[in-house]
Amino acid sequence: MKRVICLLLALGLLLLCLPGTALAVPPEELGKSILLMDVSTGKVLMENNAHMPLPPASVTKVMTMLLIMEAVDSGRIHWEDTVTASEAAAAKGGSQVYLKVGECMTVSDMLKSIAVSSANDCACAMAEHLAGSESAFVEQMNAKARELGMNDTHFVNCTGLDDGENAGEHRTSAHDIALMSRELLKNHPDIRKFTTIWMDSIRGGTFGLSNTNKLIRFYPGATGLKTGFTSGAGYCLSASAARDGMELIAVIMGSKTSADRNAACKSMLDYGFANYALVTPSLPEDLSVPVTLGTASDVALIAGADGTMLADKRQKDSIQTDVELEPSVTAPVSRGQRLGTLYLRSGDQVLSEIPLVARDAVERLDFRALFVRVLRMVAMAGESDKAS
């Protein structure tokens, strides 16, 4: 039999406890394809036609920035490394910083130009710098997409431009954009140093940059991420914002105007912040399981996974926890061995299950140690008999 310890939830709510707020308009009226996702948990809070493959325009560069950040964070390239513009990079049209053939710029300034001004020439230059050619870099983009489970996605370039022969094959979905946006924000936090810039400059201050994402200036807590527009794709946006420890991603594709896409993402973000909260359960400090035949009499338990959960604010007062533990365990015990479960419940509904695991390894007693322990127990029993 397992012993069950029922505890009132000791929760750290990371958002203000405001009453729930409904979305102003139905999701299907916000845009052709939309999705709202929590960065921490990956939970989808709202969607409409989220798996519809559509042209993403420059929102493509979320993947370009992701691969750049992976290279930087792994130490493969460095912020002050020099990148030289090729003829192909300098020839890119659309949004650009007008690189000249042979012009050199640091990785930092290249990424800043991509994140802030959506520079196609810099995206191409970085692709060539990392992979040798844009086509080789696109292969890496598609490999990363497969790794992330982006099943609606096929990239043919690193910019989202639709002027190539195979541009009609360049597709992704609101769901997949959210996946790569989450990967970028969650695992490469330094990207926010670039995506939150409103205005800046390069080339020693002689060339100004202004963010194409107007929410950076006008939406409180905005952290990014990337705009996109072509005549074929319409207006697209992956918008991220953080408040009181919770970060959300709102994605829209195929909007008719820039104002419409901004309004739709603002509505989704407002809805998410008003209705959801991140919750973190606190475990009792003395949570442990007895160990039989071990070098220690018991083993302390810790959470085996991130216990953070996204909860509807209306459920906050009804949430309880059940801690279910093994009555005992026989040594040896491995570090990380599962010995229980923490259940977060609201009424009869299980909201989350968190594994409870051994904090430390416990070795099994060898014969000599076991013999000494038995002798001590006999001696203690003898002393007890004399005292009585």
Secondary structure, 3 states (H helix, E strand, C coil): CCEEEEEECCEEECCCCCCCCCCCCCHHHCCCEEEEEECCCCCEEEEECCCCCECCHHHHHHHHHHHHHHHHHCCCCCCCCEEECCHHHHCCCCCCCCCCCCCEEEHHHHHHHHHHHCCHHHHHHHHHHHHCCHHHHHHHHHHHHHHCCCCCCECCCCCCCCCCCCHHHCEECHHHHHHHHHHHHHHCHHHHHHHCCCEEEECCCCEEEECCCCHHHHCCCEEEEEEEEECCCEEEEEEEEEECCEEEEEEEEEECCHHHHHHHHHHHHHHHHHHEEEEEECCCCCCEEEEECECCCEEEEEECCCCCEEEEHHHHHHEEEEEEECCCEECCECCCCEEEEEEEEECCEEEEEEEEEECCCECECCHHHHHHHHHHHHHHHHHHHHHC
